[in-house]
Amino acid sequence: MKNEKQLYFIAIIPPEPIYGEITQFKLHMAEQYNSKAALKSPPHITLHMPFRWNENKEDKIFAALENVTDNRQAFDLSLQGFGAFKPRVIYIDIQKHPALEVLHSDLKKEMKVSLNIFNAEYKDRGFNPHMTLAFRDLKKAAFFDAWKEFERKEFGASFMVDRVALLKHNGKSWDVYREFDLKK
């Protein structure tokens, strides 16, 4: 069914060992608080929300991402502590970084201009970079228990953002479909 529209989104995926550490936090949320939805995607920072696109026109997505990533310098990004969007979401917080803000802004513009896709962000929230550990299936009561555990927990890590990933939904979960390198 090559003409069918598929689901895609664009993100930054952390390297190992951070990838594994965040996956462990997600597994803990699933086991302790019955929140499994975050396990359907790899640890990531969303740069562009999920969107539907005709699979046989993927080359247009690739070209748009190449326009944004070509000649863009890689940069260091720090993860620091935990945060929440009460009463459903618990995440690892990302320290603000100008290069991340510009990458997001340029990607958002490119998606509008090249692909006529406008849903870069959640409603009116703007860009709030984070790595989700638990969300929509986290019940309110479990959220408050989990937040008691995580609100003062310490976590810190940093990594070089040297690529942007296009993820594609396989019907059950998200897979990294293609990566676009930044200059090192």
N, CA and C atoms as an extended XYZ file, in Angstrom:
552
Properties=species:S:1:pos:R:3:atomname:S:1:resname:S:1:resid:I:1 pbc="F F F"
N         0.838       -1.189        0.000 N   MET     1
C         0.000        0.000        0.000 CA  MET     1
C         0.881        1.250        0.000 C   MET     1
N         1.597        1.462       -1.051 N   LYS     2
C         2.554        2.560       -1.132 CA  LYS     2
C         1.893        3.934       -1.213 C   LYS     2
N         0.596        4.032       -1.498 N   ASN     3
C        -0.063        5.334       -1.589 CA  ASN     3
C        -0.672        5.768       -0.268 C   ASN     3
N        -0.667        4.900        0.701 N   GLU     4
C        -1.276        5.196        1.985 CA  GLU     4
C        -0.419        6.179        2.785 C   GLU     4
N        -1.080        7.064        3.508 N   LYS     5
C        -0.326        7.992        4.350 CA  LYS     5
C         0.145        7.281        5.609 C   LYS     5
N         1.403        7.526        5.936 N   GLN     6
C         2.032        6.932        7.100 CA  GLN     6
C         2.271        8.010        8.153 C   GLN     6
N         2.518        7.567        9.382 N   LEU     7
C         2.837        8.494       10.468 CA  LEU     7
C         4.348        8.621       10.616 C   LEU     7
N         4.812        9.872       10.734 N   TYR     8
C         6.222       10.184       10.914 CA  TYR     8
C         6.359       11.218       12.027 C   TYR     8
N         7.532       11.297       12.633 N   PHE     9
C         7.883       12.462       13.433 CA  PHE     9
C         9.389       12.624       13.419 C   PHE     9
N         9.852       13.788       13.868 N   ILE    10
C        11.274       14.141       13.767 CA  ILE    10
C        11.798       14.407       15.172 C   ILE    10
N        12.964       13.823       15.487 N   ALA    11
C        13.462       13.891       16.861 CA  ALA    11
C        14.978       13.800       16.922 C   ALA    11
N        15.484       14.066       18.108 N   ILE    12
C        16.879       13.816       18.452 CA  ILE    12
C        16.889       12.579       19.340 C   ILE    12
N        17.690       11.596       18.983 N   ILE    13
C        17.811       10.351       19.743 CA  ILE    13
C        19.164       10.372       20.458 C   ILE    13
N        19.184       10.208       21.782 N   PRO    14
C        20.484       10.217       22.477 CA  PRO    14
C        21.264        8.934       22.215 C   PRO    14
N        22.583        9.000       22.275 N   PRO    15
C        23.405        7.801       22.088 CA  PRO    15
C        23.458        6.973       23.378 C   PRO    15
N        23.996        5.763       23.262 N   GLU    16
C        24.320        4.970       24.452 CA  GLU    16
C        25.455        5.673       25.187 C   GLU    16
N        25.563        5.580       26.483 N   PRO    17
C        24.721        4.822       27.405 CA  PRO    17
C        23.461        5.572       27.842 C   PRO    17
N        23.303        6.850       27.440 N   ILE    18
C        22.137        7.631       27.862 CA  ILE    18
C        20.847        6.977       27.370 C   ILE    18
N        20.855        6.485       26.136 N   TYR    19
C        19.694        5.807       25.563 CA  TYR    19
C        19.217        4.693       26.507 C   TYR    19
N        20.155        3.858       26.952 N   GLY    20
C        19.821        2.741       27.846 CA  GLY    20
C        19.335        3.203       29.213 C   GLY    20
N        19.949        4.256       29.747 N   GLU    21
C        19.528        4.776       31.059 CA  GLU    21
C        18.089        5.288       30.996 C   GLU    21
N        17.759        6.007       29.946 N   ILE    22
C        16.400        6.541       29.813 CA  ILE    22
C        15.407        5.407       29.578 C   ILE    22
N        15.812        4.410       28.807 N   THR    23
C        14.946        3.239       28.607 CA  THR    23
C        14.661        2.563       29.946 C   THR    23
N        15.650        2.503       30.827 N   GLN    24
C        15.435        1.912       32.158 CA  GLN    24
C        14.412        2.714       32.961 C   GLN    24
N        14.463        4.036       32.873 N   PHE    25
C        13.449        4.862       33.552 CA  PHE    25
C        12.055        4.571       32.988 C   PHE    25
N        11.952        4.415       31.669 N   LYS    26
C        10.665        4.104       31.041 CA  LYS    26
C        10.154        2.738       31.512 C   LYS    26
N        11.058        1.761       31.576 N   LEU    27
C        10.674        0.426       32.053 CA  LEU    27
C        10.201        0.490       33.510 C   LEU    27
N        10.874        1.297       34.323 N   HIS    28
C        10.473        1.484       35.720 CA  HIS    28
C         9.052        2.062       35.778 C   HIS    28
N         8.766        3.040       34.934 N   MET    29
C         7.417        3.624       34.891 CA  MET    29
C         6.377        2.577       34.502 C   MET    29
N         6.741        1.710       33.566 N   ALA    30
C         5.812        0.657       33.134 CA  ALA    30
C         5.569       -0.350       34.258 C   ALA    30
N         6.659       -0.764       34.923 N   GLU    31
C         6.548       -1.793       35.965 CA  GLU    31
C         5.925       -1.258       37.256 C   GLU    31
N         6.321       -0.074       37.683 N   GLN    32
C         5.862        0.460       38.961 CA  GLN    32
C         4.548        1.228       38.873 C   GLN    32
N         4.294        1.878       37.733 N   TYR    33
C         3.149        2.783       37.650 CA  TYR    33
C         2.222        2.463       36.480 C   TYR    33
N         2.434        1.313       35.844 N   ASN    34
C         1.586        0.826       34.765 CA  ASN    34
C         1.435        1.834       33.617 C   ASN    34
N         2.518        2.532       33.318 N   SER    35
C         2.528        3.468       32.196 CA  SER    35
C         3.495        2.941       31.145 C   SER    35
N         2.935        2.343       30.094 N   LYS    36
C         3.740        1.666       29.075 CA  LYS    36
C         3.842        2.428       27.757 C   LYS    36
N         3.025        3.451       27.550 N   ALA    37
C         2.948        4.131       26.248 CA  ALA    37
C         4.294        4.699       25.808 C   ALA    37
N         5.098        5.207       26.750 N   ALA    38
C         6.383        5.806       26.385 CA  ALA    38
C         7.365        4.775       25.822 C   ALA    38
N         7.115        3.494       26.077 N   LEU    39
C         7.992        2.445       25.553 CA  LEU    39
C         7.781        2.200       24.053 C   LEU    39
N         6.759        2.823       23.472 N   LYS    40
C         6.480        2.624       22.047 CA  LYS    40
C         7.351        3.482       21.147 C   LYS    40
N         8.213        4.286       21.748 N   SER    41
C         9.164        5.071       20.964 CA  SER    41
C        10.515        5.038       21.667 C   SER    41
N        11.594        5.213       20.919 N   PRO    42
C        12.902        5.272       21.572 CA  PRO    42
C        13.007        6.553       22.403 C   PRO    42
N        13.920        6.612       23.352 N   PRO    43
C        14.154        7.874       24.061 CA  PRO    43
C        14.455        8.957       23.014 C   PRO    43
N        13.824       10.116       23.177 N   HIS    44
C        13.981       11.159       22.160 CA  HIS    44
C        13.562       12.526       22.669 C   HIS    44
N        13.987       13.543       21.939 N   ILE    45
C        13.502       14.912       22.093 CA  ILE    45
C        12.757       15.219       20.802 C   ILE    45
N        11.471       15.479       20.900 N   THR    46
C        10.674       15.758       19.712 CA  THR    46
C        11.033       17.120       19.137 C   THR    46
N        11.375       17.133       17.856 N   LEU    47
C        11.596       18.386       17.132 CA  LEU    47
C        10.374       18.768       16.308 C   LEU    47
N         9.630       17.763       15.877 N   HIS    48
C         8.380       17.994       15.132 CA  HIS    48
C         7.407       16.884       15.470 C   HIS    48
N         6.213       17.282       15.871 N   MET    49
C         5.159       16.339       16.267 CA  MET    49
C         4.813       15.372       15.130 C   MET    49
N         4.190       14.242       15.467 N   PRO    50
C         3.786       13.296       14.423 CA  PRO    50
C         2.883       13.949       13.363 C   PRO    50
N         3.111       13.524       12.138 N   PHE    51
C         2.331       14.004       11.002 CA  PHE    51
C         2.145       12.853       10.023 C   PHE    51
N         1.101       12.947        9.206 N   ARG    52
C         0.838       11.930        8.185 CA  ARG    52
C         1.388       12.423        6.854 C   ARG    52
N         1.975       11.470        6.102 N   TRP    53
C         2.562       11.819        4.822 CA  TRP    53
C         2.470       10.628        3.892 C   TRP    53
N         2.289       10.899        2.619 N   ASN    54
C         2.207        9.855        1.609 CA  ASN    54
C         3.572        9.171        1.473 C   ASN    54
N         3.580        7.884        1.713 N   GLU    55
C         4.821        7.113        1.731 CA  GLU    55
C         5.601        7.208        0.413 C   GLU    55
N         4.907        7.331       -0.709 N   ASN    56
C         5.634        7.383       -1.980 CA  ASN    56
C         6.190        8.777       -2.282 C   ASN    56
N         6.033        9.713       -1.340 N   LYS    57
C         6.623       11.051       -1.485 CA  LYS    57
C         7.606       11.337       -0.344 C   LYS    57
N         8.166       10.269        0.237 N   GLU    58
C         9.117       10.431        1.340 CA  GLU    58
C        10.336       11.252        0.936 C   GLU    58
N        10.702       11.205       -0.331 N   ASP    59
C        11.863       11.958       -0.787 CA  ASP    59
C        11.721       13.451       -0.478 C   ASP    59
N        10.499       13.946       -0.433 N   LYS    60
C        10.257       15.358       -0.088 CA  LYS    60
C        10.585       15.618        1.391 C   LYS    60
N        10.275       14.657        2.265 N   ILE    61
C        10.647       14.783        3.686 CA  ILE    61
C        12.176       14.754        3.794 C   ILE    61
N        12.792       13.805        3.095 N   PHE    62
C        14.254       13.687        3.142 CA  PHE    62
C        14.911       15.001        2.694 C   PHE    62
N        14.408       15.573        1.598 N   ALA    63
C        14.977       16.825        1.081 CA  ALA    63
C        14.810       17.957        2.096 C   ALA    63
N        13.655       18.037        2.735 N   ALA    64
C        13.414       19.079        3.743 CA  ALA    64
C        14.381       18.921        4.914 C   ALA    64
N        14.579       17.688        5.367 N   LEU    65
C        15.490       17.452        6.485 CA  LEU    65
C        16.940       17.723        6.087 C   LEU    65
N        17.291       17.400        4.863 N   GLU    66
C        18.646       17.717        4.392 CA  GLU    66
C        18.856       19.231        4.327 C   GLU    66
N        17.817       19.966        3.909 N   ASN    67
C        17.914       21.430        3.881 CA  ASN    67
C        18.208       21.992        5.267 C   ASN    67
N        17.610       21.388        6.291 N   VAL    68
C        17.778       21.882        7.659 CA  VAL    68
C        19.104       21.427        8.270 C   VAL    68
N        19.541       20.219        7.960 N   THR    69
C        20.727       19.671        8.631 CA  THR    69
C        22.036       19.936        7.889 C   THR    69
N        21.994       20.093        6.578 N   ASP    70
C        23.227       20.333        5.814 CA  ASP    70
C        23.949       21.575        6.340 C   ASP    70
N        25.212       21.440        6.588 N   ASN    71
C        26.069       22.535        7.054 CA  ASN    71
C        25.709       23.072        8.438 C   ASN    71
N        24.882       22.357        9.188 N   ARG    72
C        24.559       22.761       10.566 CA  ARG    72
C        25.550       22.080       11.496 C   ARG    72
N        26.088       22.834       12.413 N   GLN    73
C        27.106       22.338       13.340 CA  GLN    73
C        26.483       21.496       14.454 C   GLN    73
N        27.111       20.377       14.775 N   ALA    74
C        26.715       19.563       15.934 CA  ALA    74
C        26.918       20.396       17.199 C   ALA    74
N        26.195       20.057       18.278 N   PHE    75
C        26.294       20.819       19.521 CA  PHE    75
C        26.061       19.905       20.720 C   PHE    75
N        26.601       20.321       21.863 N   ASP    76
C        26.403       19.578       23.109 CA  ASP    76
C        25.079       19.959       23.737 C   ASP    76
N        24.402       18.963       24.306 N   LEU    77
C        23.125       19.189       24.975 CA  LEU    77
C        23.166       18.511       26.335 C   LEU    77
N        22.637       19.180       27.346 N   SER    78
C        22.635       18.628       28.705 CA  SER    78
C        21.227       18.288       29.158 C   SER    78
N        21.122       17.147       29.819 N   LEU    79
C        19.889       16.700       30.460 CA  LEU    79
C        20.089       16.921       31.952 C   LEU    79
N        19.087       17.509       32.608 N   GLN    80
C        19.268       17.831       34.018 CA  GLN    80
C        17.968       17.665       34.785 C   GLN    80
N        17.877       16.616       35.587 N   GLY    81
C        16.730       16.426       36.464 CA  GLY    81
C        15.473       16.011       35.734 C   GLY    81
N        14.361       16.106       36.457 N   PHE    82
C        13.069       15.650       35.958 CA  PHE    82
C        12.061       16.781       36.024 C   PHE    82
N        11.048       16.683       35.214 N   GLY    83
C         9.970       17.657       35.210 CA  GLY    83
C         8.660       16.959       34.950 C   GLY    83
N         7.576       17.738       34.980 N   ALA    84
C         6.249       17.156       34.779 CA  ALA    84
C         5.310       18.159       34.128 C   ALA    84
N         4.400       17.628       33.341 N   PHE    85
C         3.215       18.357       32.885 CA  PHE    85
C         2.085       17.690       33.651 C   PHE    85
N         1.723       18.292       34.768 N   LYS    86
C         0.747       17.660       35.659 CA  LYS    86
C        -0.622       17.611       34.991 C   LYS    86
N        -1.397       16.563       35.207 N   PRO    87
C        -1.155       15.352       36.001 CA  PRO    87
C        -0.944       14.101       35.155 C   PRO    87
N        -0.220       14.187       34.045 N   ARG    88
C        -0.093       13.008       33.196 CA  ARG    88
C         1.324       12.686       32.725 C   ARG    88
N         2.217       13.660       32.659 N   VAL    89
C         3.505       13.459       31.988 CA  VAL    89
C         4.667       13.683       32.950 C   VAL    89
N         5.614       12.750       32.937 N   ILE    90
C         6.873       12.900       33.668 CA  ILE    90
C         7.993       12.741       32.643 C   ILE    90
N         8.987       13.627       32.742 N   TYR    91
C        10.027       13.644       31.721 CA  TYR    91
C        11.377       14.024       32.313 C   TYR    91
N        12.415       13.804       31.510 N   ILE    92
C        13.753       14.294       31.829 CA  ILE    92
C        13.861       15.678       31.202 C   ILE    92
N        14.332       16.626       31.994 N   ASP    93
C        14.411       18.010       31.549 CA  ASP    93
C        15.669       18.241       30.707 C   ASP    93
N        15.539       19.115       29.739 N   ILE    94
C        16.637       19.476       28.840 CA  ILE    94
C        17.033       20.918       29.163 C   ILE    94
N        18.313       21.160       29.338 N   GLN    95
C        18.758       22.534       29.553 CA  GLN    95
C        18.637       23.316       28.249 C   GLN    95
N        18.166       24.538       28.369 N   LYS    96
C        17.991       25.375       27.182 CA  LYS    96
C        19.335       25.555       26.464 C   LYS    96
N        19.278       25.528       25.133 N   HIS    97
C        20.474       25.701       24.326 CA  HIS    97
C        20.079       26.436       23.042 C   HIS    97
N        20.744       27.536       22.739 N   PRO    98
C        20.382       28.308       21.536 CA  PRO    98
C        20.400       27.477       20.251 C   PRO    98
N        21.361       26.575       20.091 N   ALA    99
C        21.441       25.770       18.869 CA  ALA    99
C        20.219       24.857       18.728 C   ALA    99
N        19.705       24.357       19.846 N   LEU   100
C        18.505       23.514       19.811 CA  LEU   100
C        17.286       24.350       19.415 C   LEU   100
N        17.184       25.543       19.975 N   GLU   101
C        16.064       26.443       19.651 CA  GLU   101
C        16.074       26.796       18.156 C   GLU   101
N        17.259       27.113       17.626 N   VAL   102
C        17.372       27.489       16.213 CA  VAL   102
C        17.077       26.286       15.312 C   VAL   102
N        17.572       25.108       15.683 N   LEU   103
C        17.289       23.888       14.922 CA  LEU   103
C        15.782       23.662       14.843 C   LEU   103
N        15.108       23.758       15.971 N   HIS   104
C        13.650       23.565       15.999 CA  HIS   104
C        12.944       24.611       15.133 C   HIS   104
N        13.319       25.859       15.291 N   SER   105
C        12.692       26.945       14.537 CA  SER   105
C        12.899       26.772       13.030 C   SER   105
N        14.119       26.441       12.626 N   ASP   106
C        14.407       26.244       11.206 CA  ASP   106
C        13.652       25.042       10.645 C   ASP   106
N        13.563       23.979       11.432 N   LEU   107
C        12.829       22.785       10.999 CA  LEU   107
C        11.340       23.097       10.837 C   LEU   107
N        10.793       23.807       11.806 N   LYS   108
C         9.372       24.186       11.760 CA  LYS   108
C         9.084       24.998       10.484 C   LYS   108
N         9.953       25.973       10.181 N   LYS   109
C         9.782       26.798        8.971 CA  LYS   109
C         9.886       25.940        7.712 C   LYS   109
N        10.879       25.068        7.666 N   GLU   110
C        11.088       24.223        6.487 CA  GLU   110
C         9.892       23.300        6.247 C   GLU   110
N         9.346       22.741        7.306 N   MET   111
C         8.188       21.840        7.169 CA  MET   111
C         6.980       22.608        6.619 C   MET   111
N         6.804       23.845        7.044 N   LYS   112
C         5.697       24.669        6.536 CA  LYS   112
C         5.907       25.016        5.065 C   LYS   112
N         7.107       25.510        4.752 N   VAL   113
C         7.387       26.000        3.405 CA  VAL   113
C         7.466       24.856        2.389 C   VAL   113
N         8.236       23.819        2.706 N   SER   114
C         8.473       22.739        1.746 CA  SER   114
C         7.355       21.714        1.676 C   SER   114
N         6.731       21.430        2.821 N   LEU   115
C         5.764       20.323        2.870 CA  LEU   115
C         4.343       20.736        3.243 C   LEU   115
N         4.171       22.018        3.589 N   ASN   116
C         2.855       22.514        3.997 CA  ASN   116
C         2.325       21.777        5.232 C   ASN   116
N         3.245       21.483        6.171 N   ILE   117
C         2.903       20.812        7.427 CA  ILE   117
C         3.086       21.829        8.552 C   ILE   117
N         2.024       21.994        9.352 N   PHE   118
C         1.996       23.085       10.329 CA  PHE   118
C         1.933       22.641       11.789 C   PHE   118
N         1.934       21.365       12.082 N   ASN   119
C         1.717       20.904       13.465 CA  ASN   119
C         3.015       20.634       14.220 C   ASN   119
N         3.951       21.552       14.198 N   ALA   120
C         5.262       21.327       14.811 CA  ALA   120
C         5.188       21.132       16.325 C   ALA   120
N         4.219       21.779       16.983 N   GLU   121
C         4.181       21.791       18.452 CA  GLU   121
C         2.784       21.432       18.961 C   GLU   121
N         2.744       21.086       20.247 N   TYR   122
C         1.477       20.841       20.918 CA  TYR   122
C         0.726       22.141       21.092 C   TYR   122
N        -0.450       22.224       20.536 N   LYS   123
C        -1.378       23.340       20.728 CA  LYS   123
C        -0.665       24.670       20.905 C   LYS   123
N        -0.841       25.311       22.048 N   ASP   124
C        -0.257       26.638       22.281 CA  ASP   124
C         0.941       26.577       23.219 C   ASP   124
N         1.532       25.423       23.391 N   ARG   125
C         2.603       25.282       24.385 CA  ARG   125
C         3.972       25.760       23.906 C   ARG   125
N         4.152       25.904       22.617 N   GLY   126
C         5.468       26.273       22.123 CA  GLY   126
C         6.437       25.107       22.245 C   GLY   126
N         7.684       25.382       21.993 N   PHE   127
C         8.718       24.343       22.035 CA  PHE   127
C         9.210       24.188       23.465 C   PHE   127
N         9.025       23.010       24.022 N   ASN   128
C         9.437       22.716       25.387 CA  ASN   128
C        10.197       21.394       25.365 C   ASN   128
N        11.481       21.414       24.990 N   PRO   129
C        12.227       20.163       24.800 CA  PRO   129
C        12.349       19.347       26.082 C   PRO   129
N        12.089       18.048       25.950 N   HIS   130
C        12.154       17.116       27.082 CA  HIS   130
C        12.212       15.690       26.535 C   HIS   130
N        12.483       14.724       27.431 N   MET   131
C        12.444       13.300       27.077 CA  MET   131
C        11.400       12.629       27.965 C   MET   131
N        10.306       12.233       27.362 N   THR   132
C         9.175       11.678       28.090 CA  THR   132
C         9.494       10.297       28.660 C   THR   132
N         9.118       10.114       29.932 N   LEU   133
C         9.247        8.807       30.599 CA  LEU   133
C         7.894        8.141       30.772 C   LEU   133
N         6.864        8.946       30.985 N   ALA   134
C         5.500        8.426       31.160 CA  ALA   134
C         4.537        9.514       30.701 C   ALA   134
N         3.443        9.108       30.027 N   PHE   135
C         2.474       10.113       29.607 CA  PHE   135
C         1.075        9.554       29.528 C   PHE   135
N         0.378        9.636       28.424 N   ARG   136
C        -1.074        9.516       28.354 CA  ARG   136
C        -1.698        8.350       29.115 C   ARG   136
N        -1.016        7.219       29.281 N   ASP   137
C        -1.617        6.103       30.017 CA  ASP   137
C        -1.249        6.120       31.507 C   ASP   137
N        -0.602        7.171       31.972 N   LEU   138
C        -0.278        7.314       33.398 CA  LEU   138
C        -1.505        7.883       34.095 C   LEU   138
N        -2.131        7.067       34.927 N   LYS   139
C        -3.333        7.498       35.653 CA  LYS   139
C        -2.965        8.603       36.644 C   LYS   139
N        -3.947        9.466       36.945 N   LYS   140
C        -3.664       10.609       37.827 CA  LYS   140
C        -3.107       10.187       39.175 C   LYS   140
N        -3.698        9.186       39.798 N   ALA   141
C        -3.216        8.748       41.117 CA  ALA   141
C        -1.777        8.231       41.015 C   ALA   141
N        -1.507        7.458       39.966 N   ALA   142
C        -0.152        6.930       39.763 CA  ALA   142
C         0.817        8.071       39.441 C   ALA   142
N         0.339        9.084       38.722 N   PHE   143
C         1.194       10.230       38.425 CA  PHE   143
C         1.724       10.840       39.723 C   PHE   143
N         0.836       11.095       40.677 N   PHE   144
C         1.262       11.765       41.907 CA  PHE   144
C         2.237       10.902       42.712 C   PHE   144
N         2.031        9.589       42.694 N   ASP   145
C         2.997        8.685       43.350 CA  ASP   145
C         4.346        8.715       42.617 C   ASP   145
N         4.299        8.635       41.305 N   ALA   146
C         5.532        8.636       40.516 CA  ALA   146
C         6.254        9.978       40.650 C   ALA   146
N         5.487       11.063       40.667 N   TRP   147
C         6.111       12.382       40.760 CA  TRP   147
C         6.786       12.567       42.123 C   TRP   147
N         6.192       11.984       43.179 N   LYS   148
C         6.848       12.019       44.502 CA  LYS   148
C         8.216       11.349       44.420 C   LYS   148
N         8.297       10.252       43.661 N   GLU   149
C         9.563        9.539       43.508 CA  GLU   149
C        10.569       10.336       42.672 C   GLU   149
N        10.102       10.992       41.599 N   PHE   150
C        11.015       11.591       40.634 CA  PHE   150
C        11.300       13.076       40.824 C   PHE   150
N        10.452       13.811       41.530 N   GLU   151
C        10.630       15.267       41.556 CA  GLU   151
C        11.939       15.709       42.196 C   GLU   151
N        12.484       14.911       43.115 N   ARG   152
C        13.750       15.276       43.752 CA  ARG   152
C        14.908       14.345       43.357 C   ARG   152
N        14.591       13.372       42.518 N   LYS   153
C        15.625       12.436       42.040 CA  LYS   153
C        16.625       13.204       41.184 C   LYS   153
N        17.876       12.814       41.281 N   GLU   154
C        18.906       13.492       40.495 CA  GLU   154
C        19.239       12.686       39.253 C   GLU   154
N        19.430       13.413       38.172 N   PHE   155
C        19.883       12.811       36.926 CA  PHE   155
C        20.549       13.907       36.112 C   PHE   155
N        21.676       13.591       35.555 N   GLY   156
C        22.368       14.534       34.689 CA  GLY   156
C        23.173       13.775       33.658 C   GLY   156
N        23.179       14.280       32.451 N   ALA   157
C        23.953       13.679       31.371 CA  ALA   157
C        24.086       14.718       30.269 C   ALA   157
N        25.056       14.510       29.411 N   SER   158
C        25.148       15.371       28.236 CA  SER   158
C        25.654       14.537       27.066 C   SER   158
N        25.328       15.002       25.879 N   PHE   159
C        25.765       14.293       24.678 CA  PHE   159
C        25.848       15.272       23.517 C   PHE   159
N        26.575       14.857       22.497 N   MET   160
C        26.717       15.642       21.284 CA  MET   160
C        25.533       15.339       20.367 C   MET   160
N        24.779       16.371       20.031 N   VAL   161
C        23.708       16.231       19.048 CA  VAL   161
C        24.384       16.324       17.684 C   VAL   161
N        24.530       15.174       17.036 N   ASP   162
C        25.233       15.145       15.759 CA  ASP   162
C        24.374       14.592       14.624 C   ASP   162
N        23.079       14.399       14.916 N   ARG   163
C        22.155       13.936       13.875 CA  ARG   163
C        20.713       14.189       14.307 C   ARG   163
N        19.856       14.206       13.319 N   VAL   164
C        18.418       14.339       13.511 CA  VAL   164
C        17.792       13.086       12.915 C   VAL   164
N        16.800       12.530       13.603 N   ALA   165
C        16.185       11.276       13.146 CA  ALA   165
C        14.764       11.507       12.640 C   ALA   165
N        14.451       10.834       11.551 N   LEU   166
C        13.076       10.727       11.076 CA  LEU   166
C        12.572        9.376       11.567 C   LEU   166
N        11.487        9.391       12.326 N   LEU   167
C        10.898        8.154       12.825 CA  LEU   167
C         9.619        7.864       12.049 C   LEU   167
N         9.336        6.576       11.892 N   LYS   168
C         8.153        6.138       11.150 CA  LYS   168
C         7.424        5.106       12.001 C   LYS   168
N         6.105        5.212       12.037 N   HIS   169
C         5.311        4.278       12.837 CA  HIS   169
C         5.103        2.987       12.051 C   HIS   169
N         5.313        1.853       12.730 N   ASN   170
C         5.195        0.557       12.049 CA  ASN   170
C         3.837       -0.114       12.303 C   ASN   170
N         2.908        0.622       12.906 N   GLY   171
C         1.592        0.067       13.227 CA  GLY   171
C         1.444       -0.223       14.712 C   GLY   171
N         2.567       -0.424       15.399 N   LYS   172
C         2.552       -0.698       16.843 CA  LYS   172
C         3.450        0.254       17.618 C   LYS   172
N         4.572        0.633       17.013 N   SER   173
C         5.536        1.484       17.707 CA  SER   173
C         6.328        2.291       16.676 C   SER   173
N         7.201        3.155       17.198 N   TRP   174
C         8.012        4.028       16.344 CA  TRP   174
C         9.402        3.439       16.134 C   TRP   174
N         9.872        3.491       14.879 N   ASP   175
C        11.219        3.057       14.534 CA  ASP   175
C        11.999        4.243       13.964 C   ASP   175
N        13.295        4.284       14.254 N   VAL   176
C        14.153        5.256       13.579 CA  VAL   176
C        14.235        4.795       12.130 C   VAL   176
N        13.786        5.650       11.229 N   TYR   177
C        13.675        5.299        9.819 CA  TYR   177
C        14.882        5.786        9.019 C   TYR   177
N        15.312        7.017        9.295 N   ARG   178
C        16.478        7.561        8.599 CA  ARG   178
C        17.075        8.668        9.467 C   ARG   178
N        18.395        8.814        9.411 N   GLU   179
C        19.076        9.847       10.193 CA  GLU   179
C        19.791       10.808        9.268 C   GLU   179
N        19.875       12.070        9.711 N   PHE   180
C        20.480       13.139        8.945 CA  PHE   180
C        21.577       13.754        9.809 C   PHE   180
N        22.812       13.653        9.347 N   ASP   181
C        23.971       14.069       10.155 CA  ASP   181
C        24.167       15.580       10.177 C   ASP   181
N        24.654       16.059       11.310 N   LEU   182
C        25.120       17.428       11.453 CA  LEU   182
C        26.629       17.410       11.330 C   LEU   182
N        27.236       18.565       11.066 N   LYS   183
C        28.692       18.651       10.929 CA  LYS   183
C        29.367       18.526       12.294 C   LYS   183
N        30.425       17.728       12.356 N   LYS   184
C        31.160       17.540       13.615 CA  LYS   184
C        32.403       18.392       13.621 C   LYS   184
